[in-house]
């Protein structure tokens, strides 16, 4: 009897990514970091750049009625599309450089609406010194925007999800929760200045931008690094009016979530109020698990699943 075929919905988004990653054949080109982080890390072609620089490569797809609605405004839809990809480059410790934009459009879409999408893309690109150098346009049932973005990072500043170690402290930038309700998911600014300050002064051991929710994205770091964590409920910064559940599981805050060695964390904690960073927990050995610690010290297992598409 043949085994039952599984659907994408049954294995989930990250289960699908894991299966795809296993099936990708190695073509013998050098890859420093492949599938499984905010961006791929690849070397520059020899002779084009000095060895201290690495190339970052990411892509993000936004789909109408999943990531945005037309009523949110074309300018802000375009702005968000570019900002999401920039945030991925930022979370690796890098700076964005060149982008190509692919756009799927229903044939009845108002041309002025499309022009406003590109105006939002252009403004965000200008602010972050990104050059849009090409793309593609196709017919689709709903509006689809895909941004593929290159960036650069100094080898010494590269941060992945896999470097967290027992004893590290866990930090976030800014308040969390209610991003969709407050409009933050449209208006957010990629944390480029915070990231550059951190990589130059505090050497994060792991970092990610919060797109799928604090609990889910921290779990990505834990799985990549092979560690556990304790997160303290009363230390999690919340957007005004946000519940603890919203701060843990709402997506699209696009704040930075990062870990720092205990030595560097001591210095960073002294600057918390000045820099709007918050120390929210500790990295533990893996066997300690993944728990939320409430105000009474009770351990509550954290649900690992953040937002997924399936």
C-alpha positions as CSV (number, residue, x, y, z in Angstrom):
1,X,0.0,0.0,0.0
2,X,1.4,3.4,-1.0
3,X,1.9,5.9,1.8
4,X,-0.7,8.7,2.0
5,X,0.4,11.8,0.2
6,X,0.7,14.9,2.5
7,X,-0.6,18.3,1.6
8,X,1.2,21.6,2.1
9,X,-1.4,22.5,4.7
10,X,-0.6,19.3,6.7
11,X,3.2,19.8,6.9
12,X,3.0,23.6,7.2
13,X,5.1,26.5,5.8
14,X,8.3,25.6,7.7
15,X,7.9,21.9,7.1
16,X,7.7,22.7,3.4
17,X,10.8,24.9,3.6
18,X,12.7,22.1,5.4
19,X,11.7,19.6,2.7
20,X,12.7,21.9,-0.1
21,X,16.0,22.7,1.5
22,X,16.8,19.0,1.8
23,X,16.0,18.4,-1.9
24,X,18.1,21.3,-3.3
25,X,21.2,19.9,-4.9
26,X,24.7,21.3,-4.2
27,X,26.1,22.8,-7.4
28,X,29.6,23.1,-5.9
29,X,29.4,26.9,-5.7
30,X,30.5,28.3,-2.4
31,X,27.6,29.3,-0.1
32,X,28.2,30.7,3.3
33,X,24.6,30.6,4.5
34,X,21.8,29.1,2.4
35,X,18.1,28.4,3.1
36,X,17.0,29.0,6.6
37,X,17.9,32.5,7.6
38,X,16.6,36.1,6.9
39,X,18.9,36.2,3.9
40,X,21.4,34.0,2.1
41,X,25.1,34.9,2.5
42,X,27.3,34.4,-0.5
43,X,30.8,35.5,-1.4
44,X,31.4,38.3,-3.9
45,X,33.0,37.1,-7.2
46,X,36.7,37.2,-6.7
47,X,38.3,40.4,-7.7
48,X,35.0,42.4,-7.5
49,X,35.1,43.1,-3.8
50,X,37.6,42.9,-1.0
51,X,37.5,39.7,1.1
52,X,36.1,41.5,4.1
53,X,32.7,42.0,2.4
54,X,30.0,39.4,1.9
55,X,26.9,39.6,-0.2
56,X,23.4,39.2,1.2
57,X,20.4,38.0,-0.9
58,X,16.8,38.0,0.2
59,X,13.3,38.0,-1.3
60,X,9.8,38.7,0.1
61,X,6.4,38.3,-1.5
62,X,3.3,40.2,-0.5
63,X,-0.1,39.1,-1.6
64,X,-3.4,41.1,-1.6
65,X,-5.8,40.1,1.2
66,X,-3.0,38.3,3.0
67,X,-0.4,41.0,3.6
68,X,-2.4,44.0,2.6
69,X,-5.7,45.3,1.4
70,X,-6.2,47.8,-1.4
71,X,-8.0,50.1,1.1
72,X,-4.7,50.6,3.0
73,X,-3.4,52.8,0.1
74,X,-1.1,52.0,-2.8
75,X,1.7,54.2,-1.5
76,X,1.9,52.4,1.8
77,X,1.6,48.9,0.2
78,X,4.6,49.7,-2.0
79,X,6.5,51.2,1.0
80,X,5.8,48.0,3.0
81,X,7.0,45.7,0.2
82,X,10.4,47.3,0.1
83,X,10.7,47.8,3.8
84,X,10.1,44.0,4.5
85,X,13.0,43.0,2.4
86,X,15.3,45.8,3.8
87,X,14.4,44.5,7.3
88,X,15.7,41.1,6.4
89,X,19.1,42.5,5.2
90,X,19.2,44.6,8.4
91,X,18.7,41.6,10.6
92,X,21.8,40.0,9.1
93,X,23.9,43.1,10.1
94,X,24.0,44.4,6.6
95,X,23.1,47.3,4.4
96,X,20.8,47.0,1.3
97,X,22.0,47.8,-2.2
98,X,20.1,46.6,-5.3
99,X,16.6,45.4,-5.9
100,X,14.4,43.9,-8.6
101,X,10.6,44.1,-8.4
102,X,8.2,41.5,-9.7
103,X,4.5,42.5,-9.9
104,X,1.4,40.5,-10.5
105,X,-1.7,42.6,-11.5
106,X,-5.3,42.0,-12.4
107,X,-5.9,43.5,-15.9
108,X,-8.5,45.9,-14.4
109,X,-6.1,47.5,-11.9
110,X,-6.0,51.4,-12.2
111,X,-2.7,52.5,-13.6
112,X,-2.5,55.3,-11.1
113,X,-2.8,52.7,-8.3
114,X,0.3,50.9,-9.7
115,X,2.2,54.2,-10.0
116,X,1.5,54.9,-6.3
117,X,2.8,51.4,-5.4
118,X,6.0,52.3,-7.1
119,X,6.1,55.7,-5.5
120,X,6.0,54.0,-2.1
121,X,8.8,51.6,-3.2
122,X,10.8,54.5,-4.6
123,X,10.6,56.6,-1.4
124,X,11.7,53.6,0.8
125,X,14.4,52.8,-1.6
126,X,15.7,56.4,-1.7
127,X,15.8,56.6,2.1
128,X,17.9,53.4,2.4
129,X,20.0,54.0,-0.7
130,X,18.6,51.0,-2.6
131,X,18.8,51.1,-6.5
132,X,15.8,49.4,-8.2
133,X,17.4,47.9,-11.3
134,X,14.7,45.8,-13.0
135,X,11.9,43.3,-12.5
136,X,8.9,41.6,-14.2
137,X,5.2,42.1,-14.6
138,X,2.5,39.4,-15.1
139,X,-1.2,39.1,-15.1
140,X,-2.7,37.6,-11.8
141,X,-6.0,37.3,-10.0
142,X,-4.8,39.5,-7.1
143,X,-2.0,42.0,-6.7
144,X,1.3,40.3,-5.9
145,X,4.5,42.2,-5.2
146,X,7.8,40.4,-4.9
147,X,11.0,42.3,-3.9
148,X,14.4,40.5,-4.4
149,X,17.1,42.5,-2.7
150,X,20.9,42.4,-2.5
151,X,22.9,43.8,0.4
152,X,26.4,43.9,1.7
153,X,27.8,43.0,5.1
154,X,31.3,43.1,6.6
155,X,32.4,39.6,7.5
156,X,33.0,40.7,11.1
157,X,29.4,42.2,11.3
158,X,27.5,39.2,9.9
159,X,24.8,37.9,12.3
160,X,22.8,34.7,11.6
161,X,20.1,32.9,13.6
162,X,22.5,30.1,14.6
163,X,25.0,31.7,17.1
164,X,23.0,31.9,20.3
165,X,24.7,30.1,23.3
166,X,23.8,29.1,26.8
167,X,24.2,32.2,29.1
168,X,23.3,34.8,26.4
169,X,20.7,37.4,27.1
170,X,17.7,37.9,24.8
171,X,16.8,41.5,23.7
172,X,14.2,43.2,21.5
173,X,14.0,46.7,20.1
174,X,10.7,48.6,20.7
175,X,7.2,47.6,21.8
176,X,5.4,44.5,20.4
177,X,1.8,43.6,19.5
178,X,-1.2,45.0,17.7
179,X,0.8,45.8,14.6
180,X,-2.2,45.2,12.3
181,X,-4.6,47.1,14.5
182,X,-2.3,50.2,14.9
183,X,-1.1,50.3,11.3
184,X,2.5,49.7,12.3
185,X,2.9,46.9,9.8
186,X,2.5,49.6,7.1
187,X,4.5,52.5,8.7
188,X,7.4,50.7,10.4
189,X,10.9,51.7,9.7
190,X,13.5,48.9,9.3
191,X,15.8,49.0,12.4
192,X,18.9,49.8,10.3
193,X,20.5,52.3,12.8
194,X,19.9,50.0,15.8
195,X,21.4,47.0,13.9
196,X,24.5,48.9,12.9
197,X,25.0,50.2,16.4
198,X,24.7,46.7,17.8
199,X,27.0,44.9,15.3
200,X,29.7,47.5,15.8
201,X,29.5,47.8,19.6
202,X,27.9,44.7,21.1
203,X,28.4,41.8,18.7
204,X,25.0,40.0,18.8
205,X,25.4,36.3,18.7
206,X,22.1,35.8,16.8
207,X,19.5,38.1,15.3
208,X,16.2,38.0,13.4
209,X,13.5,40.6,12.6
210,X,10.1,39.9,14.1
211,X,7.7,39.2,11.2
212,X,5.9,36.1,12.4
213,X,5.6,37.1,16.1
214,X,8.0,37.1,19.1
215,X,7.4,33.5,20.2
216,X,7.7,32.0,16.7
217,X,10.7,34.0,15.6
218,X,12.6,33.4,18.8
219,X,11.9,29.7,18.2
220,X,13.7,30.0,14.8
221,X,16.8,31.2,16.7
222,X,16.5,28.4,19.3
223,X,16.1,25.7,16.6
224,X,19.0,27.1,14.5
225,X,21.3,27.4,17.5
226,X,20.3,24.2,19.3
227,X,19.4,25.9,22.6
228,X,16.4,26.6,24.9
229,X,15.1,29.9,26.4
230,X,13.3,31.4,29.4
231,X,11.3,34.6,28.5
232,X,10.1,36.8,31.3
233,X,6.5,38.0,30.8
234,X,6.9,41.2,32.8
235,X,9.9,42.3,30.7
236,X,8.3,42.1,27.3
237,X,7.6,45.6,26.0
238,X,4.1,46.0,24.7
239,X,2.4,48.4,22.4
240,X,-0.1,50.5,24.3
241,X,-3.2,48.4,24.8
242,X,-1.6,45.1,23.7
243,X,-2.1,42.0,25.7
244,X,0.7,39.6,26.6
245,X,-0.7,37.1,23.9
246,X,-0.6,39.9,21.3
247,X,2.9,40.8,22.2
248,X,4.0,37.1,21.9
249,X,2.1,36.0,18.8
250,X,1.1,39.0,16.7
251,X,3.2,39.3,13.6
252,X,4.7,42.1,11.5
253,X,6.3,44.3,14.3
254,X,9.6,44.2,12.3
255,X,11.5,45.0,15.5
256,X,14.9,43.2,16.0
257,X,15.1,40.2,18.3
258,X,18.7,39.4,19.2
259,X,20.9,37.6,21.7
260,X,24.1,39.0,23.2
261,X,26.8,37.4,25.4
262,X,26.4,37.9,29.1
263,X,29.5,40.1,29.2
264,X,28.2,42.5,26.4
265,X,24.7,42.3,27.8
266,X,25.8,43.9,31.1
267,X,26.9,47.0,29.2
268,X,23.8,47.0,26.9
269,X,21.4,46.8,29.9
270,X,22.9,50.0,31.3
271,X,21.8,51.7,28.1
272,X,18.3,50.2,27.9
273,X,16.2,53.3,28.6
274,X,18.4,55.5,26.4
275,X,18.3,53.1,23.4
276,X,14.8,51.7,23.8
277,X,16.1,48.1,24.0
278,X,14.6,45.6,26.4
279,X,16.3,42.5,27.9
280,X,13.5,39.9,28.0
281,X,15.1,36.6,28.8
282,X,17.9,34.1,28.9
283,X,19.3,31.5,26.5
284,X,19.4,28.1,28.3
285,X,20.7,24.7,27.3
286,X,18.3,22.9,25.0
287,X,17.1,20.4,27.6
288,X,15.7,23.3,29.7
289,X,13.1,23.8,27.0
290,X,11.3,26.9,25.9
291,X,9.2,28.6,28.6
292,X,7.5,31.9,29.6
293,X,8.2,32.8,33.2
294,X,5.2,34.7,34.7
295,X,5.3,37.2,37.6
296,X,5.1,34.4,40.2
297,X,8.0,32.5,38.6
298,X,5.8,29.8,37.1
299,X,7.1,28.2,33.9
300,X,4.6,28.1,31.1
301,X,5.6,26.2,27.9
302,X,5.6,28.6,25.0
303,X,3.8,27.7,21.8
304,X,6.5,27.7,19.1
305,X,4.2,28.4,16.2
306,X,4.0,32.0,15.0
307,X,2.2,33.1,11.9
308,X,2.4,30.7,9.0
309,X,0.8,30.7,5.6
310,X,-0.5,27.1,5.7
